Amino acid sequence: MEIDLGQDLNSYCIFLEINECAEPGACPENAICTDLLGRCEYTCKDGFEGLTCSDIDECALGSDNCHDNANCTNTNSSYTCQCKEGFTGNGVDCEDIDECAAGSHNCDADANCINTTASFTCVCREGFSGDGVNCQNINECSSGIDECHSVANCIDTMGSYTCECKPGFTGNGRNCQDIDECSTGTHTCHANATCTDTIGSYTCACIEFFTGNGTYCEEINDCAEPGACPENAICTDLLGRCQYTCKDGFEGVTCSDMNECQTTARVCAANLECRNLYGNYSCFCPFGQWLINGNCEDAYVYELDFVVLEGLDYNDDLTDDSTKYFSDSAVGIENA
């Protein structure tokens, strides 16, 4: 367009508005700027404030909405919420984690897990010792902290112990009483023995006139004692004593030989003479007579077919029918 210089120049001016917000430093970085006529107007973006629209620290100001059990972390123009350790949630809402129920604890298998706010504790169970994370069995028996009776055996178990009354006692192990085996009949004493109860046991002793160890008793054979029964006696062992009777042909306390020939009662026939023997006697005819058919008759001289030995006793050897000589002589006489 051509301008006529002779005309009023104001009628040809073009008005171009200046953008003051475009000027360096006119509008802060974190601001929303509005260009107005002759000036720049701005408002800070959310999360910023002040002339320079600096970041607002909601965490420091406490203007956040994080849960009490959450950590607030300031960010540029905002903040974040994160539940603290031991809690779960979105940061705005946080709940305690029950590590005991969830099984995320590290307590020992022999410990009890106790949930606490944001954590947990471990306590060793009764019968175990340690910090809860590591627990060891307590041996109550060897440490002497058991409550077993003095006459009971203490048996350690995992986390506990048991008590058992020793043989000869009865009870639950914490209280034990002596068993009277004698009165209960649980002893092994012999029928001929006395039972005596002792603490935790009993003793057996054979009664009078019996011998043995108490569990076996046999009657004492009084006749077997030296001198109890004479040599020539028939002995009968009785309870506590030896009774005897002398054998035939013996008499007295010592059963000495009885001289039957000296007794008042005649033992031989009237025409026979009596001769005492040891434990016996014999009847024979007077010298010069023979015993024939139970009678004494005068002897006749026969020529005998045997030689009379030197020292032969006529009245003994030739009249005693138990001797060889009597038999031989009788044969000789009968055959004469």
C-alpha positions in Angstrom: 0.0 0.0 0.0 1.3 3.4 -0.8 1.0 6.1 1.9 0.2 9.6 1.0 2.6 11.6 3.1 0.3 14.6 2.8 -2.4 12.9 4.8 -2.8 12.5 8.6 -0.4 9.6 9.5 -2.5 8.6 12.6 -5.1 7.3 10.3 -2.6 4.7 9.1 -1.2 3.3 12.5 -1.6 -0.4 13.2 -1.8 -1.4 16.9 0.0 -4.7 17.8 -0.4 -5.8 21.5 2.8 -6.7 23.4 2.8 -10.1 25.2 4.3 -9.1 28.5 4.1 -12.8 29.7 6.6 -13.6 27.1 9.1 -11.4 28.7 11.9 -13.3 30.5 11.0 -13.7 34.2 7.5 -12.3 33.7 5.8 -15.7 34.5 7.3 -18.2 37.0 7.9 -21.7 35.7 5.2 -23.4 37.7 2.5 -20.8 37.0 -0.4 -20.4 34.7 0.2 -17.0 32.9 -2.5 -14.7 31.4 -1.4 -11.8 29.2 -3.5 -8.7 29.8 -3.2 -5.3 28.3 0.0 -3.9 29.4 0.7 -6.6 32.0 1.1 -10.3 32.6 -1.0 -12.0 35.3 -0.4 -15.5 36.6 -1.6 -18.0 39.2 0.5 -20.8 40.6 -0.3 -24.3 39.5 -1.6 -26.8 42.1 1.1 -27.7 44.5 3.0 -24.4 44.1 2.7 -21.1 45.8 4.3 -17.7 46.3 5.6 -15.1 43.9 7.9 -17.6 42.4 5.4 -20.5 42.5 7.8 -22.7 44.5 6.8 -26.2 45.4 4.5 -26.6 48.4 5.8 -29.3 50.9 2.6 -30.8 52.0 4.4 -33.4 54.1 6.2 -30.7 56.1 3.1 -28.5 56.4 1.0 -31.5 57.4 -1.5 -30.8 54.7 -1.2 -34.3 53.3 -3.8 -36.9 53.8 -1.4 -39.8 54.6 -2.4 -42.3 57.3 -0.8 -42.0 60.7 1.0 -45.2 60.0 2.2 -44.1 56.6 5.3 -42.2 55.4 4.7 -39.0 53.4 7.1 -38.2 50.6 7.1 -34.8 49.0 7.2 -34.7 45.2 7.2 -31.8 42.7 3.8 -30.3 43.0 2.5 -33.2 45.1 3.3 -36.0 47.6 3.0 -39.7 48.0 1.9 -41.9 50.9 3.4 -45.3 51.7 2.4 -47.5 54.6 5.1 -48.0 57.1 6.8 -51.4 57.7 4.4 -53.7 59.5 1.4 -52.1 57.8 -0.4 -52.7 54.6 -2.6 -50.4 52.5 -2.5 -47.5 49.9 -0.9 -45.1 52.3 -4.1 -43.2 52.9 -5.5 -46.2 54.6 -3.1 -48.5 56.5 -3.8 -51.7 58.5 -1.5 -53.6 60.9 0.0 -56.8 59.4 -0.5 -59.8 61.7 2.8 -61.5 61.1 1.8 -64.3 63.5 -1.3 -65.1 61.6 0.3 -64.6 58.2 3.3 -66.9 59.1 5.7 -64.2 58.1 7.4 -64.1 61.5 10.8 -65.7 62.3 9.9 -67.2 65.7 11.3 -70.6 66.6 9.0 -73.6 66.3 9.1 -73.9 70.1 8.2 -70.2 70.6 4.9 -68.3 70.8 4.4 -65.4 68.3 2.7 -62.4 69.8 1.5 -59.8 67.3 2.1 -56.1 68.2 1.4 -52.9 66.3 3.6 -52.9 63.2 5.6 -55.8 64.5 5.6 -59.0 66.7 7.5 -60.6 69.5 8.7 -64.1 70.0 8.6 -65.8 73.4 10.0 -69.3 74.0 7.4 -71.7 75.3 7.4 -73.1 78.8 10.1 -75.8 79.0 12.3 -73.9 76.5 14.8 -71.1 76.9 16.2 -68.6 74.4 15.4 -65.3 72.7 12.3 -66.6 70.9 14.0 -66.8 67.6 16.2 -69.6 68.9 14.8 -71.8 71.6 16.4 -74.8 73.3 14.8 -77.5 75.4 15.3 -77.1 79.2 16.3 -80.4 80.9 14.4 -80.0 84.1 15.7 -83.3 85.4 19.4 -82.5 85.2 18.9 -78.9 86.3 17.0 -80.0 89.4 14.0 -77.8 88.8 11.6 -80.7 88.4 8.9 -81.5 91.0 9.3 -85.2 91.0 9.1 -87.0 94.4 12.3 -88.1 96.0 11.5 -91.7 95.3 10.5 -91.1 91.6 12.5 -91.1 88.4 12.5 -87.9 86.4 12.3 -88.4 82.6 13.1 -85.4 80.4 10.8 -84.8 77.4 10.8 -82.1 74.7 9.6 -79.0 76.5 8.6 -80.8 79.7 9.3 -83.9 81.8 7.5 -86.8 83.4 7.8 -88.4 86.9 7.5 -92.1 87.5 7.5 -93.7 91.0 10.4 -96.1 91.4 9.7 -99.9 91.8 8.2 -100.5 95.2 6.3 -97.3 95.3 3.0 -96.1 93.9 1.6 -92.7 92.9 1.7 -90.1 90.1 5.4 -89.5 90.3 5.0 -86.2 92.2 3.6 -88.0 95.2 4.8 -91.6 95.8 3.9 -93.9 98.7 5.6 -97.1 99.7 3.9 -100.3 98.5 3.5 -102.8 101.3 4.1 -106.0 99.3 3.6 -108.1 102.4 0.0 -106.9 103.0 -0.9 -106.8 99.4 0.3 -110.3 98.7 2.6 -109.2 95.8 5.7 -110.5 97.5 7.5 -113.7 96.4 8.2 -115.1 99.9 7.8 -118.8 100.5 4.8 -120.1 102.3 7.2 -121.1 105.2 8.8 -117.6 105.3 7.9 -114.3 107.0 7.6 -111.2 104.8 8.9 -107.9 106.2 8.1 -104.7 104.4 10.9 -102.2 103.8 11.0 -98.8 102.2 10.5 -99.5 98.5 10.9 -103.3 98.9 10.6 -106.2 101.3 12.6 -109.1 102.8 11.8 -112.8 103.2 13.1 -114.9 106.0 12.4 -118.6 106.5 10.5 -119.3 109.7 11.9 -121.4 112.6 12.8 -125.0 111.7 13.1 -124.1 108.0 16.2 -123.1 106.0 16.6 -121.2 102.7 16.8 -117.8 101.2 13.2 -116.8 102.0 11.8 -117.2 98.6 12.5 -120.9 98.9 12.4 -122.7 102.3 12.7 -126.3 103.2 12.3 -128.0 106.5 15.6 -128.5 108.4 16.4 -132.3 108.7 17.2 -132.4 112.4 18.1 -136.1 112.1 20.9 -135.1 109.8 22.6 -133.2 112.5 25.7 -134.9 113.9 24.7 -137.0 116.9 21.0 -136.4 116.5 20.3 -140.0 115.6 22.2 -143.0 117.2 23.8 -145.4 114.8 21.5 -148.3 115.6 18.2 -146.3 115.5 15.3 -145.7 113.1 15.1 -141.9 112.8 12.0 -139.9 112.0 12.4 -136.2 111.2 9.6 -134.1 112.8 9.1 -130.4 112.7 11.9 -128.9 114.9 13.1 -132.2 116.3 14.4 -135.7 115.4 12.5 -138.7 116.9 14.0 -142.1 116.9 13.4 -145.7 118.1 16.1 -148.2 118.6 16.4 -151.1 116.2 15.6 -154.6 117.5 18.4 -155.7 119.6 19.4 -152.3 120.8 18.2 -150.1 123.7 18.7 -146.9 125.6 19.3 -143.3 124.7 22.3 -144.2 122.6 20.7 -147.4 121.3 23.5 -149.6 122.6 23.4 -153.4 122.2 20.8 -155.1 124.2 21.9 -158.2 126.1 18.8 -160.3 125.5 20.3 -163.1 127.6 20.2 -161.0 130.7 16.6 -159.9 130.4 14.1 -161.2 132.9 12.1 -162.9 130.2 13.8 -166.0 129.0 14.4 -165.8 125.3 15.7 -169.4 124.8 14.0 -172.6 125.5 14.6 -174.2 128.9 17.1 -176.7 127.7 19.0 -174.2 125.5 21.7 -171.8 126.5 21.6 -168.2 125.5 24.6 -166.4 123.9 24.4 -162.6 123.3 25.3 -161.3 119.8 25.6 -157.7 118.6 22.1 -156.6 118.1 20.9 -160.2 118.5 21.3 -163.5 120.4 21.6 -167.2 119.7 20.3 -170.3 121.6 22.4 -173.4 121.6 22.7 -176.8 123.3 25.0 -177.4 126.2 28.4 -178.9 125.4 28.1 -182.6 124.3 24.7 -182.2 122.8 23.3 -181.6 119.4 20.3 -179.5 118.4 18.1 -181.9 116.6 14.6 -181.0 115.5 14.6 -178.3 118.1 15.7 -180.5 120.9 19.1 -181.1 122.5 20.2 -184.7 122.3 23.4 -186.4 123.4 25.9 -186.3 120.7 27.3 -189.6 119.3 30.8 -190.0 118.0 30.8 -190.4 114.3 33.8 -190.6 112.0 33.2 -187.4 110.2 34.5 -186.9 106.7 35.9 -183.4 107.3 38.8 -182.1 109.2 38.0 -180.0 112.3 40.0 -176.9 111.9 42.1 -175.7 114.7 40.2 -173.2 116.8 36.8 -174.6 115.8 34.2 -173.8 118.5 31.9 -176.8 118.8 29.2 -175.0 120.7 29.3 -172.2 118.2 30.3 -173.3 114.7 28.8 -176.7 114.8 25.5 -175.7 116.4 24.9 -172.4 114.6 23.0 -173.3 111.5 24.2 -170.2 109.8 27.8 -171.3 109.6 29.4 -173.4 106.8 30.8 -175.8 109.4 27.4 -176.6 110.8 26.1 -177.4 107.3 29.1 -179.6 106.5 29.0 -181.4 109.8 25.2 -181.9 109.6 25.7 -183.5 106.2 28.5 -185.6 107.6 26.3 -186.7 110.5 23.3 -187.5 108.4 25.5 -189.5 106.0 27.4 -191.3 108.7 
